[in-house]
Amino acid sequence: MKRYIISLIFFFFIYHSNAQPIPFQTEPLPDQPNNIRSYLIDVSAKITDESLAGIRSKDDWENIRSDHYSKLVEMLSMEDVPLQGERPPLNVKVTGTVNMKGYRIEKLYYESLPGLYVVANLYIPDRIKKPTAAILYQCGHSFTQKVHYQEHARKFAQLGFVCLITETIQRGEVRGVHHGCYAKGWFQWYSRGYAPAGVEVWNGIRGIDLLAARPEVDPEKIGVTGISGGGAMSWFIAAIDPRVKAAAPVCGNSTLKSHIFTRTVDGHCDCMYPINTYLFDMQDIGALIAPRPLLIAQADRDGLNTIESVREVYYDLKELYKLYDVENNISMIETPGGHSYHPDSRKGIFSFFFKHLMNKEIAPDEAGDVDALPEHQLSEEKLQVYVDGPPEDDRTTTIQDSFVKLAGFPDITDSRTLAAHKEKVIGFLKDETFRAFPEHPVPMKPKLIYRTDDYAPFGTEVYSFISEEGWRLKVEIHWNQDPTKKSPLMIVLRNPQEKRYESESFINGLDKQWNIAYFETRGVGEFGWSPELQWHIRRASAWTGRTIASMQVYDVLRSLKFCRTLNGVDTGKTGIAAKDDKSVVALYAALLDGKVSTLIVKDPPPTQNAPSSPDGRGAAIEMLNCLRITDLGQLPALVTPTKTYLIGKIPDQWQWSERTLQSTRAGNLFKEVTSMSEILF
């Protein structure tokens, strides 16, 4: 009877207060698909459809071109390489020469950065009387690289072009890594802001440096081409380096919308797309090539790039070329078959480069095709560059650990400096890590979907609300205190695949003056997905400018906002409690929210700079670019004035927060405890 009277008082209070009553949900709502595949398809389609939106004149594009360029440089992880100004010496070493009929092959390597060596073969036609046109050939993901694609370099030389064919770090004479997220579980690459495409683009740019310095080459007549991964790198290199006067990527690009919908993303190497901080599609990248000549060659049954999506890229870019009044500078060759060259694409490419680099009108059939006869191919041993092995200081296999500069630990001794650093970190995270948050949050449209007088002294209620378009989530509130009066609320984040009552056991012992809300973000409980889908979701999310963890941070921020609308919640005393990998989400949510009074974490990961399971299952704590500005161990200090309790031992990587708070005389804001009962109200 007492509970019944209290419930009547509560609903009477709601009805007569200024707050709008939350309607009771009696049937499923049409706005709650809660399906991660549908969501990613929708956001990828939005990125594709908005690519180059609003560009209606050449001036429209030129006004944003420089900013667009800078963003691509950053997304390719190239902010720390000397694109402008003096570059380190190439230190070119020729290890041998192969003399062939009509041309010679110099076997060489060069140093694109100190200790980063690039293996290449340089094909030079005989009897060059004056500097001529040159081609940078980018290899695809063949295991024999310059050997597999030698007929292309040979044909260019026979046609009178100098051709430099370079090996990738993934499958060259020294085997580096492209397949970090793809095969090794190195999803921390996303947190580091590292895209292996950046290394390849930089190595290609240094290859252009090499060509431009050769006496046989006219530096104003350099082109780039390649297939598959080499096609993507041709696309990127031409966008970044204006010295490329013509580009012919083959089977190397298609739209995000297509990749996510068809799941062709699953077959692509990590090098095929940059860290998509600014939500670019291939049209945005290709626009940086305009108005220079661009030939897109694409097979119509490519298992990695649908012909329809490549056509969409082509037609979008053609509109931009029209604004420059050079629509003839962009063309597309469609060929039958799967992910490969075709005689028509090869001959068309040769004709294209004749026209745009040599000013010669040579028909494709007249240019001819490559000679792929096995007896005319040189052996791997014949083309090998490293006779006695690579240089001792070669860092090809570890370049992923140093290509992007990560954040350090600043020396902070006063509260003003800490506040300034906090502001800097939050600004960076909003721009670089959480940029995909909706610019205009959708209405929450809350519903009361379940209520009972059981499970808590003053009953239990389950509400649903829209976090983001496509996601209606639930929060279950246990009222330990009279809901007609404002009391503190602790939001407990449930974990994926947790056992029944695991979160209830975790929070047990917390002072009963706290009301408790149990919350499942997307990816958890009824809003989760099968573990075998996790690998796909992690990669597809990153390609669309977000991660599982960043989406969950947004969900927590929305749950905080919703819960604070309830009459029984003291908005000045809301907390978050989480354990294991959900501690990461809690820390970032508390930092961005700025109004969380108490934060409880148990057994948090020491760092986000750590590998995952190779199959992608398990904890997904990566967030785009975050390690360029901070790491988990700094967050307990940065969330101040939030009071943070860590149940368990403070990881060594978190000692910075402890020292910093002590030096700023705020040491009481970060405390190590052994149980929930030690946490002060």
N, C-alpha and C positions, 0 to 999 in steps of 0.2 A: 504494500500500500504506500509506504514511504517513497519508493522509487517511482510509483505511478504519479504521485502528487508532484514530485520533483520534475518529472517529464512534462506534466501539464504546465508547471511554472515556466519551464524552459521554452516551450513552444509559444506560450502567452508572451514571454519576453521578446522572442524573435518577431512575433507578429506586430507587437507594438513598438519595436525599436525602429531606428532609421535604416537598419540593414534590410536588404531585400531577402525575403525567405527563399531558401533553396528548394526547388520543386522535387517531389519524390518521383523517382524513375520507375515506371511500371512495365516498360518494354524496351527492347534494344533500340539504340539510337542509330540513325543512318550515318553518323559522322565518326564511327569508331572501328575502322578496319583493323588498326593495330597490327599491320603486317609489314615487316621490315623490307621485303622485296618490293611491295607496292610503293612504299615510301621512297626508297632509293630510285626506283624508276621515275617517280614523279619529280624528285629534285634534280635528277640528271636531265630529264626532259626540259625542265625550267632553265638549267644552265645552257643547254644547247639552243633552245629557242630564243634566249636572250642574248646570245653571242652576237656582238657587234650591233646590238639594238640601239637605235637612236642615231646611227651614222647615216646621214642623208646627204652629206656633201664632203668634199675632200677636206675642207677646213674642219668639219666635225671630227674627222679622224686625226688630222695633223695636230689638233689641239690636245688630244689625249695620248698621242703616239708615244711621246717620251715617257710618260707615266706608265703606260702599258709595257714598254720595253723594260723599265726598271723592275716592274713586278715580275716579268718573266725571268729576268736575271736572278731575282731572289728565289722564285719557285724552282729554278734549276739548280739551286744550292751554290750559286756562283758569286755570291756577294764578297767572298774572301779571296777571290783570285783577281789578279791585276788586269782587268779588262781594259782599263784606261792607264796611260802612262807607261813607264818602263817595265818590261817583263824580264824575268830571269833568263839567262842565256840558254839556248836550246842544246848546246853541247852535242851536236850531231856527230855520230860515230858510224862510219861506213865499214861494215865488217866483210864485205865481199861484193863482187860484181859478176853478173851473168851476162855474157854477150850473146845476143840473139840476132837473127836476120832482121835488119831494119831498125833495131832498138837495143837498148841495154837495160838491165835491171840492177839498180844499186840496192843492196841489202843493208839497211841502216836502222838505228834507233835514235830517238831524241828525248831530251829531258823537258817535259812540259812544265813541271814544277820540281823543285829540288827533291831528288829521290824518286820521282814518278816518271818512269821511262815508257816510251811508246815504240812498239815494234812496227816497222813498215817496210814496204818495197816501193822503190821509186822507178817507174818506167819512163825512160827518156828516148824519144825518137832519134834516129841518126840524122846527120846533116841539117841540124837546126841552124839557119843562117841569121835569124833574129828572134828575140823573145817571142814565145808563142803562148797559146792558151793552155791552161792546166785544169785538171779535174782532181778533186779530193774524193776518193771512193771510200764509202763507209760500209764496212762488212755487216752482214746480218749475223744471226746466232748459229753459224756453222762451227763445228768443232775444229775445222782446219782453216778458217778465216781467209787469209791472203792466198792460200792454196786453192780453196774451194771457189773463190771468186776471181781467180787469176785471168780467166778468159776475157773478163770485162776490162781489166787494166791493160791487158795485151792489145785488145781491139782499139782502145783509146790511143795507145802508142802508135799502132799501125795507121791510125787515121790522122796522126800528127799532133796529138795532145800529149803533154807531159801528164802523167797520172801517178798520184801518191795513194797507195792503198794501205790503210792503217788497220791494226788489229785492236779489238776491244779488250777491256780488262777481263771480261767474262770468259772468253775462250781463245785467248791468244797463246803465245809461247809461254807466258807466265799467267796462270789462271787466277784472276781476281774474282770478284763477286758482283754480279748483277742481281742474282736470285736471293736477296736477303729475306724480304718478306715472303716472296714466292715459295721458297723451299726450305729456308733455315729457321724461320720463326723470329727473324730479326725485325720485328715490328717497331722496335725502338728507333729505327730509321725515321719513321714518321715524327717521333718526338724530337729527334735530332735535326729535323728539317733537311734530311739527306736524300737526294734523288740520284741514283747512279747515272742518270742521263747527264747530269752536270759534269761529271768527270769526262764522259765521252765527248760532250760538246767542247769542253776546254781542250782536250787532247786534239780534237779536230781543228779548233782555232789555232793552236800551236802548229798543226800541220800546214795551215794556210800561211803562217809565219814562215815556215820552212820553204814552201813553194815560192812565196813572194820574194825571198832572198836569193833564189836560184837564178843564175844568169840566163838559163834557158826559158824562163817564165816571164810573161808579161803580167805584172801584178794587177792590172786592170781587167784581166780576162780569166778569172778563176770561177769555176763552177763546182757544184757538189751533187752527188747522187749516191744511191744505195738502196737496198731492198730490206723490207721487214724492219728489224731494229736499225739497220742502216738507213732505211727510209725515214724513220722517225728522227734519227740524228741529223739527216739531211735537212729535214723540216726545221729542227731547232737551230742548227748551225746557221742556216740561211737567215733565220729570224734575228739571231744575235749578232752576226758578223756582216756588216754592210759591204765588205770586200767581195762577198759572194755575189757575182753578177747574174747568175742563173742557177736554178735548182730543179732537180728532177727526182723527187722521192717516189719510191715504188712500194706499194702494199704496206705503207707505214703510218696511215692515219685513218681514223673514222670518228664519228661523234660519240660523246659520252652517252647520249641517249641510247644509241645503238649498243654500245659496249655493255651497259648495265641491263638493258632489256633482254638482249640475247645471251648474256653472260659470256660474251667473248672476252671480257675482262679477265676471266679465269685462265685463259690461255696465254695472256700477255706477260712478258717480262716486266720487272719493276722499273726498267729503264724507259718504258714506253710512254710514261707520263710524268710530268713534274709534280712536286708537292703542290697540290692545287689550292693554295691559300686564297687566291683571289677569284676562284670559281671560273677559270678559263675553259674554253673548248678549243678544238683545233683551228677553228676560224679565227679566234683571237690571236693565236700564234702565227697562223699563215698571213694575217693582215700585216704583220711586221715585215714580211717579204715584199709586199707590194710597194711600188709598182714594178719591181724587177721581174724578169721572166720566170715563170713557174709552170712546170709540166707535172701533172699528177698522173701517175700510171697505176692502174688498179685492175686486178683480176676479178671476174664477176662471180666466182664461187669460192672466194677466199674464206677460209675457216676462222680468220681472226678479224676481218674487216668486211662488213656487208657492203655490197656495191651501192645500195641505196643511200647509206649514210655517207659514203665518200662523195657521191653525187651532191648530197646536201652541202657538204663542205665546199665543193667546187663551185656550185651555183651561188652560195653566199659570198664567196671571195670574188667571184666574177663581177658581182654588183659593186664591190669596192674598186676593182680595177676599172670599171666603167667610170667611176667618179674621177679617176686619174686620166680618163680618156685614152686608156691603153688596154682595152679588153682583149686585144689580140696577144697580149703578153702572158695570158693565162690560158692553159689548155688541159685537156684530160684525154688519156688513152684508156679505153676499156678493152680488156682481153679476156678470152674464155679460160676457165680452169680455176684451179685452187691457188693457194698462197705461193706464187712463183712468178718468175719472168715468163714472157712469151716472145717469140720473134718480133711481133709487132711492137711490143713495148721497148725492146732493146733497140731496134732499128729507129723507132721514133725518137728515143732519147739521143742517139748519136746525131740524128738530123737536127734535133732541137739545139744541141750544143754547137753544131756547125753554124747555125743561124745566129745564135745570140752571143757566141764567144769569138767566132772567126768571121762573122759577117758573110757567110757563104750559104747559098740556097742549095742544099744537097737533099734530094728526096730520100725518104727512109730506105727504099729498096736499093738505091744507089749507095747509100752509106753501108748497107749490108749488115749481117748478123755476126755474132761471135763464133769462134771455132771451138766447139766443145768436144772434139774428138779426143778420146782418152790418150791416144798416142802422142798428142800434141801438148799435153799438160805436163808441167814440171813437177817433180816430186816435192814432198814436204821437206826432205833433206836438202834439196837443191835451193829452196827458197828460204831456208832457215837463217835467221839473223844472229841469234845467240849461239855462237860456235862453242864458247867455253862457259855458257850459262849467263844469266843476267848479272848486272852489277850488284855488288854486295849490299849496297844501300837501297836497293829497289824496294819500294813500298806499294807496289801494285796490289798485293794481296791484303793490305791493311789500309788502303786509302780511305775506306769508309769511316775509319776512326779519326781522321784528321782533316778531311776536306772541308768540313763545316766547323767553325769555331763555336764552342759551347760556352755557356755562362760560367763564370767563376764564382767565388765566394767573396763578395765585397767586405771590406773592413768597415764595420758600422759601430760607432761607439756612443751615439746620442740619438734621442728620439726623433729629432728633426730629420736627420739623415735617413733613418729608418722609414719615416713617413714618405720622404721623397722617393726612396727606392721602391717602396710599395706602390706608389702612384705610377712609377715607370713600368713596373712589372704588370700591373693591371692594364695599363694602356697598351702594352705590347700584346698581352694575351687577347684582349678584345679585337685587336687588329689582325693578329697572326695565327691565333689558335682557335678562337671562337667566332671568327668572322661569319661563319655559316649560320649563327643564331638568327632567327627571323628578325628582319628589320622592324616589322610591325607585328607584335604578338597578336595571335588570334584571340577572340573572346573565349573565356574558359567554359562558359555554359555549364556551370556545375549542376550536379544532380545528387540527391540523397538516394542511394540505392539499397541501403540496408540499415536497420537499426534494431537494437535489442537492449534489454536491461541487464543482460548477462555479461560476464567476462571482465567487468570493471565496476568499481563502487557506484559510479554514476552512469553506467551503461556504455555501449559501444555503437559507433556509427561508421558506415562506409560511404564515402563520397566518391564521385567520379568527376573529372574535369578534363578539358582539352589542354594538353601541354603544347603541342604543335600540330599543325594541320595533319591529320591522319593518325593521331595518337590521342585516345581518351584513356587516361590512367586512373587508378584508384588509390585512395589513401584511407586507411582504417584507423580510426581514432578511439582510443580507450580513455574514457574520462575518469581519472582518479579524483578529480576535484569537481565541484559543482559547476556545470557548464553555463550557468547563468552569471557566473563571476569570472573575471579574467584571471587566468593562471598560466604558468609557464608550460610550454609544449616542446617535447623532445621528439624529433622525427628520426625514426630508426630506418636505415636503408637495408632492405633485404638483399641477399646475395643470390647470384644464379645457382641453381641446383642445391640450395641449402635444404637441410632436413626440416621436417615439420617441427615447429616451435623452436627452431634454432635461434631466431632473432629474439624471441621472447626470453629464452634462456640467457642470451647475451646481455639484454638490458635489465634483467632481474637484479634487484639490489639497488637500483637508482631510487633516490628519495621520492616518496610517493606524492610530494607536492608537484611533481611533474606529471602532466598528462602525456600520454604516449601515442604517437602516430606511426604506424608501420606503412612503409611506402615501397612500392615496386616500380623502378624505372623501366623504360623499354629495355628489353634484353633479359628481364628477370621475371620469374614466375609465369603468370598467364600472359605476360607481354614479351615473353622470350621466344627463342627459336631453337631448332635442333642443334646440338653441338657440331655436327658435321657441316653446318652452314656457316659456322663462325669464321672460317678462313676466307670464304667469299665475302662475307659482310665486312670484315676488317679491311680488305683491299678495296672493295667497291666503295665503301664509305670514304676512304682516303682520297680516291679519285674524284669524289664529289665534294671535297673540301671539309670533311668532318671525320670524326672517329666515333666508335661506340662510346668511349668514355666522355667525349665532349657532348654527345647527344644526351647522355645521362646527367651530366652537369646541368644542362638546360632543364631537364625534367625536375631536378631537385630545386632549382631556382623557382620554377613555376609552382611546385608543391609548397614551398615556403610562402610564396605570394598568396596562394589560395588559402592556406591554413590561417594566415593572418587576417583573412576576412571574416573568420568565424568569431562569434561573440565571446566564446569562452577562452579565447587565446590572448594572452598578454603579448602584444607585438614586440615589446622590448625584451622579452625573455623567451626567445625561440632557440632551440639547439638542434644539432645534427649528431647522430651516433652511427658509427659504421665500423666494420671490421674487414680485415684482409684487403682485397683489391678495391672494395667499395670505399675504403678510407681515402683513396685518391680522389674519387668523385666528391666526397664530403669536404675535403680540404679546399679544392678549387671552388666548389659552390660557396663555401663560407667566405673565401677571399672575394669573389665577385659580388656576393650579396651584400657584404659589409655590415649586416645588422644581426648576425648570429651571435648570441651571447655566450654560448657554451658549445664546444666541439669535443666529442669523445671518439677516439680511434683506438682500435685494438689490432695488434699484429699487422701494421701497415707495411707495404713493400718499402725497402730502403730507398729505392730510386726508380725513375722511369727509364733509365738508361740500362735496361737489362733485357735479354732475349726472352722469347716465349717458346711454347711448344712448336716444333716445326709444322705440325698439322693445323696450327692456328686455334686449337681448342684452348679452353681455360680463360684465365684472366686477360682482359683487353684493356690495359691502362694507358696505352699510347694516346698522345694528343699532339696535333700538328705543331711543330716548331717550338714546343714549350721549353725544351732543354737549351734553346738559344738564349733564354732569359732567366730561367730558374730551374729548380728541381724540388722534389718533395720535401727534402730536408730543410729547405728555406721557408716553407709555407707556415709552420707554426709561429714563426716570428712575424711573417707578413700579414697574417690574419688578425693581428692585434687591432683593437682591444678585445677581440674574442679570446676567451680563456680556453686553452686546449689541454685536454687530459689524454695521455697515452697509456693505455693498459698494457703492461709488459715493459720490456727493456727498450730504451731509446736507441734506435740504430746509430751506428757510428756516423753515417752520412747526415744525421740530424743534429749533430753536435753544434753546428754553426748556429742554429736557431737558439739553442740553449745558451751559448756564449753571448750571442747578440742581445738577447733579452736581459741577461744578467748585466751586461755592460751598459744597457740603456735603463737599468733599474726597473725592469718590468719582468723580472724572472718569475714572479708568481703567476704569469699568464701562460706558462707552459710547465706542466707537471707530470711526472711519471708516477703512476699508481699501479697497484697490483689487483684491485678489484673495483667493481662499480660502486660499492658501498663507501669507498674513500672519496668519491667525488662530492664536493661540497655543493649545497644548493645555492 
